[in-house]
Each structure stands twice: as C-alpha cells, then as structure tokens.
Amino acid sequence: MDFGIFDEVNAVEGRSATDVFAAHIGQVVAADRLGYDSYWLAEHHFSEHRMSPSPNLLLAAAALQTQRILLGSMVNVLPFHQPVRLAEECAMLDHLTGGRLQVGIGRGVQPLEFSRQGHDMALSREMFNESAEMLVHLWTQEGATRTGKHWSYEDVTLMPPVLQRPYPPVWYAGMSRDSVRWAAAHGMPFVSSFLRNDELEELGAFYREHFVPSPHTPEPYFGVMRHVYVGETRDAAYREVGDVYDRLFAAWLDVALTDADNVPLSYKAYPDMHRRLGAMCLGDLLAEGLVLFGDADDVGEGVADLRDRGIDMLLLWVSPRDVPLDLVDACIERFAADVMPGLRAPAGSR
C-alpha cells in the first residue's frame, strides 16, 4: 500500500495566514523526509476557514523545499479554470517539481463556490469533460486549436512544454459509478472518500473491471481519503482531539449540498450523504470505518482492512479544522514510525 497526505489548509485561530501557510509547507517537508509517497492540497473558495483557493501556489513553494515526494492538487476544480491558463500553470509546476507533479481533477461539489463565481452548477459535468479533453490536447500538441461550448483557443503552443511525457499523470476523485467508469475508461488513478469500506471494495472492483490501461497507469490504481489520527495511546487520542472528531462534519451543513429539491440531477446522491455525515459523532464514524482513530494498533488494523479490500493508496486527512498544528505534526510522525512500516508496498512495485 502507498501513503500520501491530503490537506485542506484550515485557518488557525490566533495565527496569521502567513504562519499557517509556513506550517503546512513544513508538513510537506516532513512528509518528504518521513517517506510518504505523495502530498495533495485541496482547492476551496470563499470558506470561513479553508485557505487554499489556489493550491498550485503552495505546491510551487513546497516543490523548492522537497526532493522526492510527489505533489498534487486534489483537485483542480475544472469548471473554475480556463483550460489554457491551467495547462500553462501545470506545465510550469511540472518543471518546478522536477517531474513530480500529479494533476488531480474534479468538477466541484459546493454550491456557493459555483454561484459566487457566476457558474451554473448544472453544467459542471459537461464543463469538466470539455476541460479535461482540452488539457490533454494543450499538453500534447503544438499550435493547438479547439472550439468548444464553454472555452475556445487558437494556435496555442505552451512555453514551457510539460516536462513529463506525454503529460503529467492525471488523477480523478469521485464517489459514483459514473465517475469510476469515466476514470477507468481514461486509464486514470481514482480516489474516493466518505464511503464505507464495503462500498469502497465494491466500487474498486467495478473500477478494475472497466479499467483501460494508459501510458501513466498501466494497471488500475484505487485510492481512498480517510481522516486519520494516531495518538500515543487510545486514551490520548480521545483526550487530544476526540471532541473535534465528534463534530467532524458538522461544518459541512453550512456549505455542502443538503437540499435535495434544488440540486442538479448529476448531484442527486450527495444531499442525503452530506446530511448523514454532518449528524455523525465519532462513535458513528468509527462504527462504519469512516475514520482511522486511536493508537497505532487501532489505526494499523483499519489500514490493513483497506489494503485487504484492494485499496492501493491511503491519503491521510490529518489536519481537519481545530486539530492543533503541533498534534498534526505528531500524527504524521507517529503514523510514519508506527503504522507505515508493516503496510508499505514493496519498493518499486508501483
């Protein structure tokens, strides 16, 4: 199994944005030193606490302080980006990372992010599909010209061109069979979240059944994001952050899709899931395996279960809102020392 870290970059009361950014870049540096395979930053807009509207800027800063770790955005929300501009930005990042860039793509899921930028959420899937095709076209063609429904460009040659050939690895994140089918047909690694382990196992089997090999991904590669906290002991974990995990998803109810009557058809599965998660306490989340929490043995058992169900990569979500940064640092260190060694994929197996 491979291991990465997923990071939303949350504001911290009493600390400046400058300090928070520096702390999170320090976490990327620590993850590189500790042997994590990858580090991923989210894109969110207009949140009262999430501070990463342009994760690629943080990736550029982290690239100059790291040597080995793969760096990616989980995800670039394609409806929010002009494809030429994003293709150029990723080409620059490919060089700044020394060929370590991973490009996560998705279509977005928060209504306020769409409305405040003047985008129609009902068009997100067709915008996503058009943009994804255009990115590959721009990365692989000189003098690229394309006329689409939402974007167009003429005689575009990127400077610099991408470093990785034919283009940087592209990852897709989602939760539905439609999303899995699309990723599998395009030979992309797929990352999911918020599903029970049995649901993940079923979705992974569906993904592998429909997977078509690609130059970057000759074999299926299925990842999952899970909130993870490793305390020195189980009691310490509950004492330190048990209250945070008891209300882990409660803040979602302010921004997530919760109104089934006013949601685009392609998002119909989300409201019930978001409302349900928002009401769950830590005991509920543990009962369904939706978080990995406790001491190293507790977390290791949960990770082993995911591995045995065919999960290729775990992305640790270690810094949810209100977990102090020093405890995040300790969790990253403790997981690397006490959980990863017995569960790592053999060197060179990917």
Backbone torsions as a table, in degrees:
resi	resn	phi	psi	omega
1	MET	NA	143.1	176.1
2	ASP	-101.3	159.2	-175.1
3	PHE	-135.5	130.7	174.5
4	GLY	-133.7	178.2	179.6
5	ILE	-123.9	136.3	176.4
6	PHE	-110.4	136.4	-168.4
7	ASP	-141.4	121.7	176.8
8	GLU	-90.0	-14.4	-178.5
9	VAL	59.1	78.9	-179.3
10	ASN	-89.3	145.5	174.2
11	ALA	-62.4	152.5	178.7
12	VAL	-125.0	123.4	-178.4
13	GLU	-58.6	130.6	178.5
14	GLY	87.7	-2.8	179.0
15	ARG	-121.9	142.1	-178.6
16	SER	-73.4	160.0	175.8
17	ALA	-58.8	-37.6	178.6
18	THR	-57.9	-46.6	179.8
19	ASP	-65.6	-40.4	-178.9
20	VAL	-65.4	-44.3	177.4
21	PHE	-59.4	-44.5	179.7
22	ALA	-60.8	-39.6	-179.9
23	ALA	-65.1	-40.5	-178.5
24	HIS	-72.5	-35.8	173.7
25	ILE	-63.4	-36.6	174.8
26	GLY	-61.9	-33.2	176.4
27	GLN	-68.0	-36.6	175.8
28	VAL	-63.4	-43.7	179.2
29	VAL	-61.4	-42.8	178.5
30	ALA	-64.0	-42.2	178.9
31	ALA	-61.7	-38.2	176.7
32	ASP	-62.3	-46.3	-179.2
33	ARG	-65.6	-35.2	-173.9
34	LEU	-86.0	-5.1	174.0
35	GLY	96.2	11.1	172.6
36	TYR	-63.7	149.5	-175.3
37	ASP	-81.0	-31.5	-173.1
38	SER	-155.6	161.1	177.2
39	TYR	-138.5	131.1	-172.3
40	TRP	-128.2	136.5	179.3
41	LEU	-114.4	139.9	-179.6
42	ALA	-84.8	159.1	170.4
43	GLU	-111.8	119.1	175.5
44	HIS	-141.0	149.0	-176.0
45	HIS	-126.6	142.8	168.5
46	PHE	65.3	20.3	177.4
47	SER	-80.5	153.4	176.3
48	GLU	-77.0	-11.6	-178.1
49	HIS	-136.9	-24.4	178.8
50	ARG	-79.5	134.7	-169.3
51	MET	-122.8	40.5	-176.8
52	SER	-135.7	63.2	177.0
53	PRO	-70.9	-20.3	178.3
54	SER	-134.0	76.0	-175.3
55	PRO	-60.8	-26.2	-179.0
56	ASN	-64.1	-26.4	174.8
57	LEU	-65.3	-42.4	177.4
58	LEU	-67.1	-36.6	177.0
59	LEU	-62.0	-39.6	178.9
60	ALA	-62.6	-42.9	178.8
61	ALA	-65.3	-42.2	-179.2
62	ALA	-68.4	-31.7	-177.4
63	ALA	-60.2	-35.5	-176.3
64	LEU	-77.4	-8.5	-179.6
65	GLN	-116.3	7.1	-179.2
66	THR	-127.0	163.8	-174.3
67	GLN	-119.7	-37.3	-165.1
68	ARG	-124.5	-35.9	-169.2
69	ILE	-65.6	139.9	174.6
70	LEU	-73.3	143.3	-174.6
71	LEU	-125.4	130.7	-177.9
72	GLY	-151.4	166.6	173.1
73	SER	-106.7	130.7	-179.3
74	MET	-123.5	75.3	13.0
75	VAL	-137.9	169.5	160.6
76	ASN	-75.4	120.0	-178.0
77	VAL	-82.0	101.0	-168.0
78	LEU	-61.1	-36.8	178.3
79	PRO	-61.5	-17.6	-177.9
80	PHE	-91.5	-1.1	-171.5
81	HIS	-127.8	133.6	170.8
82	GLN	-68.4	124.2	-170.8
83	PRO	-57.8	-39.0	179.5
84	VAL	-62.0	-44.7	-178.5
85	ARG	-63.9	-42.4	179.8
86	LEU	-68.4	-38.9	178.0
87	ALA	-61.4	-41.9	178.2
88	GLU	-64.3	-44.3	-178.9
89	GLU	-61.6	-43.1	179.3
90	CYS	-67.0	-35.3	177.3
91	ALA	-62.8	-42.9	176.3
92	MET	-62.2	-45.6	179.7
93	LEU	-62.2	-34.8	178.6
94	ASP	-57.7	-40.2	178.6
95	HIS	-75.9	-42.1	-179.0
96	LEU	-63.0	-30.6	178.5
97	THR	-87.8	-2.3	-176.5
98	GLY	66.1	33.7	179.3
99	GLY	83.7	20.1	178.9
100	ARG	-99.9	1.0	-175.4
101	LEU	-68.7	135.7	171.6
102	GLN	-121.1	130.8	-174.1
103	VAL	-106.3	103.8	174.2
104	GLY	-84.9	138.4	179.7
105	ILE	-130.7	149.3	176.9
106	GLY	-162.3	177.4	-175.0
107	ARG	-109.9	0.1	177.4
108	GLY	87.8	154.3	-174.9
109	VAL	-143.4	-0.1	-175.8
110	GLN	-108.4	118.6	-174.8
111	PRO	-56.8	-41.6	-177.5
112	LEU	-64.9	-31.7	177.8
113	GLU	-64.8	-36.4	177.6
114	PHE	-72.2	-50.8	-173.6
115	SER	-65.0	-39.0	-177.5
116	ARG	-73.3	-16.3	174.3
117	GLN	-101.8	3.2	176.8
118	GLY	76.8	26.8	179.5
119	HIS	-105.4	144.3	176.0
120	ASP	-87.1	113.9	-177.0
121	MET	-62.5	-27.7	179.6
122	ALA	-65.5	-17.5	-179.4
123	LEU	-97.9	5.6	-170.9
124	SER	-61.9	-38.7	-177.3
125	ARG	-67.8	-43.7	-179.6
126	GLU	-70.6	-32.8	174.6
127	MET	-65.7	-42.7	177.5
128	PHE	-59.8	-50.6	-178.0
129	ASN	-59.2	-44.0	-179.5
130	GLU	-64.4	-44.9	-178.3
131	SER	-65.9	-42.3	-179.6
132	ALA	-59.8	-42.1	177.4
133	GLU	-65.8	-38.5	-178.6
134	MET	-67.9	-37.2	178.8
135	LEU	-59.3	-48.2	179.0
136	VAL	-61.9	-42.4	178.8
137	HIS	-59.2	-46.0	-177.9
138	LEU	-67.8	-35.8	-179.2
139	TRP	-73.5	-22.8	-170.6
140	THR	-113.1	-7.5	-175.2
141	GLN	-123.8	140.9	168.0
142	GLU	-90.6	147.6	-177.8
143	GLY	59.5	38.1	-174.6
144	ALA	-67.1	135.1	177.4
145	THR	-135.0	134.4	-179.3
146	ARG	-156.7	136.8	174.7
147	THR	-117.5	116.6	-179.5
148	GLY	-118.2	-178.0	179.4
149	LYS	-72.6	-35.5	-174.6
150	HIS	-108.5	-30.4	-179.6
151	TRP	-139.9	154.4	175.9
152	SER	-144.5	155.9	174.5
153	TYR	-154.7	160.3	-175.2
154	GLU	-140.9	129.3	173.0
155	ASP	52.9	52.9	-177.8
156	VAL	-101.2	125.2	171.1
157	THR	-123.5	119.4	-175.5
158	LEU	-69.8	140.0	173.1
159	MET	-138.3	112.0	3.8
160	PRO	-79.6	159.2	169.8
161	PRO	-71.0	166.4	177.7
162	VAL	-63.5	150.8	178.2
163	LEU	-82.1	-46.9	-179.8
164	GLN	-76.9	141.9	-177.0
165	ARG	-117.4	139.9	3.0
166	PRO	-76.1	-17.0	176.1
167	TYR	-169.2	166.3	-178.0
168	PRO	-60.6	148.9	177.1
169	PRO	-56.3	135.7	-179.4
170	VAL	-112.3	130.1	-178.8
171	TRP	-115.6	149.3	179.0
172	TYR	-123.0	136.7	178.4
173	ALA	-116.1	136.2	179.5
174	GLY	-174.9	-174.4	-177.6
175	MET	-136.3	-9.2	-173.5
176	SER	-102.4	164.7	175.8
177	ARG	-65.5	-33.1	176.7
178	ASP	-61.8	-42.3	178.3
179	SER	-65.3	-44.5	179.6
180	VAL	-61.9	-44.0	-179.2
181	ARG	-60.3	-41.8	-179.5
182	TRP	-65.3	-46.8	179.9
183	ALA	-62.9	-43.3	-179.3
184	ALA	-63.8	-41.4	-179.4
185	ALA	-65.8	-26.1	179.7
186	HIS	-98.3	7.2	177.2
187	GLY	63.1	39.7	-177.3
188	MET	-106.7	147.4	166.0
189	PRO	-61.8	146.4	-177.0
190	PHE	-124.1	136.3	179.4
191	VAL	-125.3	133.4	179.9
192	SER	-126.6	175.2	-178.9
193	SER	-161.9	167.7	171.1
194	PHE	64.7	11.1	176.6
195	LEU	-106.6	149.7	174.9
196	ARG	-63.8	161.8	-178.2
197	ASN	-60.9	-38.9	179.2
198	ASP	-67.5	-34.2	176.4
199	GLU	-68.4	-38.9	176.8
200	LEU	-63.8	-41.4	179.2
201	GLU	-61.3	-42.6	179.2
202	GLU	-66.4	-43.1	-179.7
203	LEU	-66.1	-38.1	178.0
204	GLY	-64.0	-39.9	177.8
205	ALA	-64.0	-40.8	177.5
206	PHE	-63.1	-41.6	177.9
207	TYR	-61.4	-48.3	-178.6
208	ARG	-65.0	-35.0	179.3
209	GLU	-63.0	-34.6	-174.3
210	HIS	-102.9	3.5	-172.9
211	PHE	-70.8	135.7	175.4
212	VAL	-115.7	120.6	-176.9
213	PRO	-58.5	149.1	177.2
214	SER	-133.3	168.6	-178.4
215	PRO	-57.2	-39.8	-179.2
216	HIS	-82.1	-29.5	-172.5
217	THR	-131.1	83.0	-178.0
218	PRO	-71.7	-18.3	179.0
219	GLU	-129.4	154.7	178.7
220	PRO	-57.2	145.2	-179.5
221	TYR	-143.7	109.7	-170.5
222	PHE	-117.7	121.6	-179.5
223	GLY	-116.9	163.8	177.3
224	VAL	-139.1	141.4	171.6
225	MET	-96.3	131.5	176.5
226	ARG	-138.2	139.1	169.1
227	HIS	-66.6	133.3	-175.1
228	VAL	-133.3	131.8	168.9
229	TYR	-139.5	123.4	178.8
230	VAL	-113.0	111.5	174.7
231	GLY	-93.5	165.9	177.0
232	GLU	-61.4	-35.7	171.8
233	THR	-137.0	168.6	177.5
234	ARG	-63.7	-42.8	179.2
235	ASP	-62.3	-38.9	179.5
236	ALA	-64.0	-39.7	179.4
237	ALA	-61.1	-45.7	179.3
238	TYR	-65.3	-39.6	-178.8
239	ARG	-66.7	-39.5	-173.7
240	GLU	-77.6	-45.7	-173.0
241	VAL	-138.8	13.2	179.8
242	GLY	-57.8	-37.5	-179.5
243	ASP	-68.2	-34.8	177.3
244	VAL	-63.9	-45.1	-177.8
245	TYR	-73.1	-21.1	174.8
246	ASP	-66.8	-24.1	179.7
247	ARG	-125.5	34.0	-170.7
248	LEU	-55.9	-44.5	-174.7
249	PHE	-107.0	8.3	-177.2
250	ALA	-61.1	-37.2	-178.6
251	ALA	-65.5	-19.7	178.9
252	TRP	-58.6	-31.2	-172.0
253	LEU	-64.3	-15.9	177.8
254	ASP	-84.8	-23.8	-171.9
255	VAL	-126.6	-19.9	-171.7
256	ALA	-84.8	172.4	176.5
257	LEU	-74.7	109.8	179.3
258	THR	-128.0	-7.3	-177.7
259	ASP	-103.1	101.7	-176.3
260	ALA	-68.4	-18.6	-177.2
261	ASP	-81.6	-20.3	-175.3
262	ASN	-126.3	42.9	-177.9
263	VAL	-119.9	138.8	176.6
264	PRO	-57.0	150.4	-174.9
265	LEU	-54.9	-38.7	-176.5
266	SER	-72.3	-4.5	177.9
267	TYR	-112.7	15.0	-171.2
268	LYS	-60.0	-25.0	-177.9
269	ALA	-79.3	-14.8	-170.0
270	TYR	-78.9	-42.8	-173.7
271	PRO	-55.4	-47.7	-179.5
272	ASP	-61.9	-41.8	-179.4
273	MET	-63.8	-44.5	-178.5
274	HIS	-65.8	-42.8	178.4
275	ARG	-63.0	-40.6	-179.1
276	ARG	-64.9	-47.3	179.0
277	LEU	-61.6	-40.2	-178.3
278	GLY	-62.2	-23.7	-178.4
279	ALA	-95.4	-3.2	-172.9
280	MET	-86.7	139.8	173.2
281	CYS	-96.0	176.7	-177.1
282	LEU	-58.3	-41.3	179.2
283	GLY	-59.9	-40.2	177.7
284	ASP	-64.3	-44.5	-178.4
285	LEU	-63.8	-41.2	178.3
286	LEU	-66.4	-39.5	-178.1
287	ALA	-61.6	-31.1	-179.2
288	GLU	-101.2	5.5	177.8
289	GLY	70.2	23.3	-175.7
290	LEU	-85.6	-10.6	171.4
291	VAL	-134.6	157.3	173.8
292	LEU	-113.5	113.0	-165.2
293	PHE	-148.5	139.6	176.5
294	GLY	132.7	-145.2	175.6
295	ASP	-89.5	-177.1	-175.5
296	ALA	-61.3	-36.7	179.1
297	ASP	-66.7	-42.5	178.8
298	ASP	-59.7	-49.6	-177.6
299	VAL	-67.2	-40.9	179.5
300	GLY	-60.4	-39.1	177.1
301	GLU	-62.6	-41.0	178.9
302	GLY	-66.2	-40.3	178.8
303	VAL	-66.4	-42.0	179.5
304	ALA	-61.4	-36.6	177.8
305	ASP	-63.5	-43.0	177.0
306	LEU	-62.0	-44.8	178.8
307	ARG	-58.9	-43.9	-178.0
308	ASP	-68.6	-18.3	176.7
309	ARG	-91.2	6.4	174.3
310	GLY	97.2	10.2	178.1
311	ILE	-75.4	128.1	-177.4
312	ASP	-88.4	-28.5	-175.5
313	MET	-144.8	138.0	172.4
314	LEU	-109.7	125.2	170.7
315	LEU	-99.2	115.7	-178.0
316	LEU	-81.1	122.8	176.2
317	TRP	-98.0	90.3	-166.7
318	VAL	-103.3	-7.3	-174.9
319	SER	-127.9	56.9	173.7
320	PRO	-65.2	164.7	-178.4
321	ARG	-53.0	134.2	173.7
322	ASP	81.6	3.1	168.6
323	VAL	-85.0	118.4	-177.5
324	PRO	-57.0	144.8	-174.8
325	LEU	-63.1	-31.9	179.4
326	ASP	-68.2	-31.8	176.9
327	LEU	-74.3	-32.3	173.5
328	VAL	-61.5	-46.8	179.0
329	ASP	-58.2	-44.0	-179.5
330	ALA	-65.5	-38.0	179.0
331	CYS	-64.3	-44.2	178.6
332	ILE	-59.5	-44.0	179.3
333	GLU	-65.6	-45.3	-174.7
334	ARG	-68.1	-39.8	178.1
335	PHE	-62.8	-43.4	-179.4
336	ALA	-64.1	-37.1	-176.1
337	ALA	-82.0	-38.6	-167.4
338	ASP	-111.9	-13.3	-177.5
339	VAL	-116.5	-47.7	-173.6
340	MET	-60.3	-43.1	-169.3
341	PRO	-53.7	-39.5	-177.5
342	GLY	-83.2	-3.5	-173.3
343	LEU	-124.1	2.3	-176.6
344	ARG	-68.2	147.3	169.1
345	ALA	-69.5	145.5	176.8
346	PRO	-56.2	144.6	-179.6
347	ALA	-55.9	132.0	176.5
348	GLY	79.6	7.9	-176.4
349	SER	-78.9	-20.9	-179.2
350	ARG	-94.5	NA	NA
